[in-house]
Amino acid sequence: MTATLPSIAFAGIGLMGLPMTRRLLAAGYPLTVWNRSPEKCAPLVALGARRVNTPAELCAEADIVMLCLADTRVVRKVVFGEEGVVEGAKPGQLLVDFSSLEPDATREMAADLEARSGMRWVDAPVSGGTLGAESGTLTIMAGGHESDVEHVRPILMNLGQRLTRMGGVGSGQVTKVCNQMIVACNALVIAEVVALAEKAGVDARLIAPALAGGFADSKPLQILGPQMADSHFEPIKWHVRTLLKDLDTAVRLSREHDSATPLSGLAAQLMRLHGSQGNLERDPATLVEMFRENSR
């Protein structure tokens, strides 16, 4: 006899949410979806998902409610706002949040949700971008009760190649901040490298393959390097605003814990400068334009 798969509800059908939900549907999970812009749910409804009109309705038949939203403000609104998740949540249900949020806000919201409804929270931010979401190779860093993380592990392994419990609620978000510090600083130095190589007469398209397998190699280099060298910025795979948000969280977290983060602080200001020039909604590969302009 085949065991019945848990029913999943998902809020946030964006660049990451769409491929993640497609994988859940392909794995056979009953899926209910909600998005602020309902039309983004259409591809999933065509594949068998059920769309609801409010976040509260996500809880009606779901064992697990998943979120993949823009930032702390949006998550707070979807969970605790009018017709939010909390209005439909029940004891025994789990909320799994893939969004990248402020750790303290995550802990506060998790405690509030459990106190008001009995629903527990697992913060499970991801790394790997849209390519990882499409191929199911995301890296997932989770915070929450050990039993809750283990309960959702079989489901999350349809989305990622690795799931690591980092500790209690909020620890997944701290780990994601660390991840984004590395990614953002890497993206900026790759932009510097491409611009310098071009200025010095080297074919920048050869940088990533030339350095593959060496100490300077990384996934960002292999993905961003060719995009920057070719000025290939679409389709957009992620946003400058996302990296800026996460760098700002890193700087704030460093102040709270009296920890020096000078490189990430500089990266935040460079990212803010680039974003202020109309690039917040563009792909971070566009960072190379800032260094090309400065080298002219």
Protein Blocks (a to p, Z undefined) as FASTA:
>chain_A
ZZdddddddehiafklmmmmmmmmmnopacddddfblmlmmmmmmnopacdfbfklmmmm
pcbdcdddfblmlmmmmmmmghifklmgcehiacddfbdcdfklmmmmmmmmmmmnopac
dddddehijmlmmnopaccddeddfklmmmmmmmmmmmbmbdcdfbdehjlmmmmmmmmm
mmmmmmmmmmmmmmmmmmnopafklmmmmmgoiakbcfklmmmmmmmmnopabdcfbdfk
lmmmmmmmmmmmmmmnopacfklmmmmmmmmmmmmnopmmpcfklmmmmmmmmmZZ
